[in-house]
Amino acid sequence: FTLANQILVRLTERMELPASRIRPSDAIYAIKRIVQIYHYDR
C-alpha cells in the first residue's frame, strides 16, 4: 500500500497545481495503478 499512497500523494499534488498543468492521462494512470495494487494485494 506504500506505492499506492505515493501515487495518491503525487496525484493530490498535481491537483493542487493550475488546471493547465494537470494531464488527464496522469490521473487515469494513477487510478489504474491504485486499482491494480489494491486488487493484487488482497
C-alpha positions as CSV (number, residue, x, y, z in Angstrom):
1,F,0.0,0.0,0.0
2,T,3.1,2.3,0.2
3,L,3.2,2.7,-3.5
4,A,-0.5,3.4,-3.7
5,N,-0.1,6.1,-1.0
6,Q,2.8,7.6,-3.0
7,I,0.6,7.7,-6.1
8,L,-2.2,9.3,-4.2
9,V,0.2,12.0,-2.8
10,R,1.5,12.7,-6.3
11,L,-2.0,12.9,-7.7
12,T,-3.1,15.2,-4.9
13,E,0.0,17.4,-5.5
14,R,-0.9,17.6,-9.2
15,M,-4.5,18.5,-8.4
16,E,-3.2,21.5,-6.4
17,L,-1.4,22.8,-9.5
18,P,-3.2,25.0,-12.0
19,A,-5.7,23.1,-14.2
20,S,-3.5,23.7,-17.2
21,R,-0.7,21.6,-15.6
22,I,-2.9,18.6,-14.9
23,R,-2.9,15.9,-17.6
24,P,-5.9,13.6,-17.6
25,S,-3.6,10.7,-18.6
26,D,-1.7,11.1,-15.4
27,A,-4.9,10.8,-13.3
28,I,-6.1,7.8,-15.3
29,Y,-2.7,6.1,-15.0
30,A,-2.6,6.7,-11.2
31,I,-6.2,5.4,-10.8
32,K,-5.3,2.2,-12.8
33,R,-2.2,1.6,-10.7
34,I,-4.1,2.1,-7.5
35,V,-6.8,-0.4,-8.6
36,Q,-4.2,-2.9,-9.6
37,I,-2.3,-2.6,-6.3
38,Y,-5.4,-2.9,-4.2
39,H,-6.7,-5.8,-6.3
40,Y,-3.4,-7.9,-6.2
41,D,-2.7,-7.2,-2.5
42,R,-5.9,-8.7,-1.3
